[in-house]
Amino acid sequence: MGFGAIGQAVLEGLKNRLDVVASHIVVRPERVSAVQAQVNALYPTPVVVCSQVPQDAGLVLECAGHSALKAHVLPALERGLDCAILSIGALSELGLLEDLELAAKRGPAQLHLLSGAIGGIDALAAAKLAGLKSVQYTARKPPLGWLGTVAEESLDLKNLSKAAIILQDTARQAARLYPKNANVAATISLAGLGLDLTQVCLMADPEVSQNIHEIHAQGDFGEMHITMMGKPLANNPKTSALTVLSALRFLNNQVSRVTV
């Protein structure tokens, strides 16, 4: 679902595979013809481009952005289709996660929240079972990675000379104000303490060339520090390349006899 930078990279990762095959790509109605021509030129296996999730879909992978969750994922779950989503930041909207969970129960189906650009989600979710006391997440990105966001209202991102804090608040606020940049904050919070108890610091830093993610968690399990320096997608500086790889890993696990 979706054929922007992430969707195109996922399709590229599935080239020449027989065990995982893309059967359909869902895009907005006005894009169907153009995307179909693009896909025909790139992908060796026939793929149908359409504007709605087909009735016979086996698994839905959302790479389309936040609006797709209500428009397509919600009804797909109600029809009994398992769905995996990358736009975790959309779940900061009050009631949306509950609506998706209810739709999955009605299906019945499963909704998979993919780890995207961050690691350690398995450890954080496991630590939650014993009790977490605090979780802090800090994101540092090159200033141009924040273009097109509300950060432009207070910072001259193109001429920033030193690191600046863009936001210091809860994960819910981070995901609400920076939905295309703060999917990681929402993922960490949903694996751990929740959107309102996870503390987030977002920074624009001209000294870095990569997206840097830092997690600090404490609880009955002990203490955890994770630092990741992820390279962005070549054609989308707001998105980590690891986001695409996390989607491909999920698809691999659907067909592998041994999964990690």
Secondary structure as GFF3:
##gff-version 3
##sequence-region A 1 260
A	DSSP	alpha_helix	5	13	.	.	.	ID=ss1
A	DSSP	beta_strand	24	26	.	.	.	ID=ss2
A	DSSP	three_ten_helix	29	31	.	.	.	ID=ss3
A	DSSP	alpha_helix	32	42	.	.	.	ID=ss4
A	DSSP	beta_strand	48	50	.	.	.	ID=ss5
A	DSSP	beta_strand	60	62	.	.	.	ID=ss6
A	DSSP	alpha_helix	67	68	.	.	.	ID=ss7
A	DSSP	pi_helix	69	73	.	.	.	ID=ss8
A	DSSP	alpha_helix	74	78	.	.	.	ID=ss9
A	DSSP	beta_strand	83	85	.	.	.	ID=ss10
A	DSSP	three_ten_helix	88	92	.	.	.	ID=ss11
A	DSSP	alpha_helix	96	106	.	.	.	ID=ss12
A	DSSP	beta_strand	111	113	.	.	.	ID=ss13
A	DSSP	alpha_helix	121	128	.	.	.	ID=ss14
A	DSSP	beta_strand	132	141	.	.	.	ID=ss15
A	DSSP	three_ten_helix	143	146	.	.	.	ID=ss16
A	DSSP	three_ten_helix	150	153	.	.	.	ID=ss17
A	DSSP	three_ten_helix	157	159	.	.	.	ID=ss18
A	DSSP	beta_strand	164	170	.	.	.	ID=ss19
A	DSSP	alpha_helix	171	177	.	.	.	ID=ss20
A	DSSP	alpha_helix	183	191	.	.	.	ID=ss21
A	DSSP	beta_strand	199	204	.	.	.	ID=ss22
A	DSSP	beta_strand	211	219	.	.	.	ID=ss23
A	DSSP	beta_strand	222	230	.	.	.	ID=ss24
A	DSSP	beta_strand	232	233	.	.	.	ID=ss25
A	DSSP	beta_strand	236	240	.	.	.	ID=ss26
A	DSSP	alpha_helix	241	255	.	.	.	ID=ss27
###
